[in-house]
Amino acid sequence: MKVSSFWIRNILTLVSLFILNSDSKAQLTGTYTIGGITPDYTTFTLAVADLVASGVSGPVIFDVRDGTYPEQISIGTITGVSATNTVTFQSESGDSTTVILTFTPALRFEKTNAEGIESKKPLTDN
């Protein structure tokens, strides 16, 4: 059976489009904001999802803006986390009592790769 060049071209085009449109994100490094006006991430959930999906290539700090966050967060394995490439969640204002997570457990670090994750001035969990 002979396959026409029309079909071969169409298949190659579809494969090329799939490869070019694949979601390849850069690893996170630097400081990002959660919540408030014009944040990098509106919720902890979105920040953690991106963190787990992308991994890290350097230290990452999440400055959390004052507010109440009705979320339950579970952080799994993060590619690139190490003693040097840490992930830190901290209150942007420096007052951890102004950042409130309302679900229990509010912030759970799974044992897989949790060694490079810390919470400065532990955030309040209610």
N, C-alpha and C positions, 0 to 999 in steps of 0.2 A: 504494500500500500504506500503510495507516494503522498507525502505531506506537502501541501502547497506553501510557498514562501509567504503568502498572506497570513496563514495561521502561525507560522514561526515568528514573523515580525510582531504579531499581536501578543503572543505569549512573552516574547522578550521585552516588549514594551511594558506589559503588566508587571513582570518580575522587576524591571528597573524602577518603576514607580513605587512598588512595594518597598524596595530597598531604600530608595531616596526618602520616602515618607516615614520610615521606621523611627520610632521615638528614642533617639539616642541623646540623652541629656548629659551635660557636663557634671562632673562630681562637684559637690558643694565645698566651698572654702570661704571663710570670711564671716561677716556679721549680717544677720537677717533679723527682721522684726516680725512679731506675731501680734495681731490684733490692732485696735485703734484705727486711726485715719491713714489711708494709703500704706498699708503694711505690705511686706513681702508675702506673708501668709496670713489669711484672715483667721485661721484656727490652728490649734495644735495638731489636729488630725491631718490637715493638709501639709503642714511643715514636716511632720513625722513620715507621712507617706512619701514625700519627695526625698527626704533624707534616706529612707530605706531603699527606695527605687534607684536613687542616683549614687549613693555612697559619698565618701568624703575624700578629698585630696590634700587637706590641710585642716588646721583647727577650725571648728565651726562654733559660733556663738549665736544663740537665739535670744534677742532682747525682747522680753514679753511685756507688752504695754498693759497698764493698769486696766483691770476689768474682771468680770466673772466669766469663766469659760466652762459651759456645761458639757464637758467631754470626758470620756474614758479613754486613756491612751495606753497602748502596749507597744513597746519598742523592741523590735526583733533584731536580727543580725544586720549590721551596717558595714558594708564594704569599705575598707580603708581606715577604720577606727583603730587607734593605737595609743600608746602612752603619749605620743607627740601629737597625733591627729585626734584630738578630743572633741567631744560635743558637749556644749554647756548651755543650759537653759537658765536664764536669770531675769530678774525684774529690771526693765529698762530704767525705772525711776530709782532703783536701788532699795526700794521698800517692798520686801517680799509679801507683806500683808495686804498689798493692794492688787495682787494677782491671785485670784481664787479659782481653783478647779473644783467643780461641784459633784463629780462622781467619785465613788470609792470602788476600787482603788483609783486614785486620781492619776498617779504617775507610777508605772510599774516598769522596772528595768528587768528584762529577761536575762538569765544568766549567760546566754549566748552573746558574747562580744560586749558585755556591759562594763568591762573594766575601763574603757575610755570615755564613759559618760558620767557627767557629774551635774549636780544641781547646786548652784551657789546660793547661799542664804536660802535654804530650802523653801520652795514655793508652798504656799498654804494649800492644804487639801481638806475639804469639808465633806 
